[in-house]
Amino acid sequence: MRLRFAPQGILQWLATLGCLLLLMVGIMSSFLALIGMPGSSYTGPLQKLSAAESYSTARLAGHVRALAQDIGPRNIWTTGSMADSVRYIHDELAALGYQVEAQEVPSVKGMVVNLEIGIPGRKLASEIVVVGAHYDTVPDCPGANDNASGLAVLLELARLLADCEPQRTIRLVAFANEEAPFFATKSMGSRVYAMQARMRQEKITAMLSLETMGYYSDERESQFYPFPLSYFYPDQANFIAFVSNIKSRRLVRRAISAFRRHGHFPSEGLAAPVCIRGASWSDHQSFWAEGYPAIMVTDTAFYRYAAYHTPHDTPEKLDYERLARVVSGLAATIQELASTNQENMKRIENGVR
């Protein structure tokens, strides 16, 4: 028996096939738009550390040791270490000449605080770039990488930015209560901060969450991803990642473009759909909830770091020289985000090197 197709049936089949192909092309184009970032990631051997980066290396290591080794686990169940952490952060920022402001955060075991410093903007002082890192840990975890590394970067950025004269206001904030059981609740330190900023109708133009930033490896297959990202990103855990949601994709493109032009360190970026596990797991989520553009800067945490949220998250596992290179690039990136040079901003968004 021979099957025969009417010309009209063949045309309908071809039209359906064409629609499916167009749909697949559209989906792929949309996906590539989320992972494609302006500029080029740094490649090749890392350059010799500058004198300034060598100094940052020592300071970063000192901050992490002070928090993760001398103080240890930091959360509301270890009230003494939380108080010691606040004292350490306050004293380090005050020693740089800043006026440190405390914002109270209600907690199930009493009040904890966010600590904030500000660098006033000149032309557009009402527009604000927020850079934040949490200082608490999960129980029984020294938290060297999560998140003494992010807080150490925050403190070093405070030193490097102390004499800058930004056009937009820059705020650096140490957040309490990022970890469970507070994460993604209104008791989270960064959520309290973002909600109050929204109530005051503040114009936050960018928020950078510094999260778990200190672990790197050149070994092949040391970096993992949720499907299907492994087909598009490197398998070596030797880069810093810039991550946003889809609504903040313009900010992540601006930030990584600036970092790639100023920094000398590998970088990858992603505007992540909500289904990507871990993409929202830090203080930037609090700013998304209030409608502000926000990104996370991270070494990708559990996607490369076996000691994540364990008692083995200790200071000697981190690479402070690479972290110093990240700090150097971030300092310039933050200053560009706080700039009002329109030509420069267009260059950042378009990824022109």
Secondary structure, DSSP 8 states (H G I E B T S, - for coil): ------HHHHHHHHHHHHHHHHHHHHHHHHHHHHH--SS----SS-----HHHHHHHHHHHHHHIIIIIII---STTSHHHHHHHHHHHHHHHHHTT---EEEEEEETTEEEEEEEEEE--SSEEEEEEEEEEE----TT---IIIIIIHHHHHHHHHHHTTT---SEEEEEEEES--STTSTTSTTSHHHHHHHHHHHTT-EEEEEEEEES------STT----STTGGGTS-SSS-SEEEEEESTTHHHHHHHHHHHHHH--S-EEEEEE-TTSTTTT-STHHHHHHTT--EEEEES-GGGT-TTTTSTT--GGGS-HHHHHHHHHHHHHHHHHHT---HHHHHHHHHT--
